[in-house]
């Protein structure tokens, strides 16, 4: 006899291992899909936050510009002290 033959018991054991590994791969696939969905949600949230920070910085810059202009204008045009 050649060594290529496998006993029915060994075949059953291997078949069981393949079935178990198949189920594990299916479970991992589902877990990976859930993680991918969570990462997409996190990425979208971070993208929105990045736009919000940009808007806040722009508003701060505009407010600083307006404040600086008003300060310059008031100090150069309005004189509170009486004129000699």
KAVENRA-V697843 format. One record per helix or strand. SS is the DSSP state (A for helix, B for strand). FROM is the first residue (numbers start at 1). TO is the last residue. If there is no record, write none. Layout:
# KAVENRA-V697843
ss=(SS | SS)
from=(FROM | FROM)
to=(TO | TO)
This chain:
# KAVENRA-V697843
ss=(A)
from=(8)
to=(77)
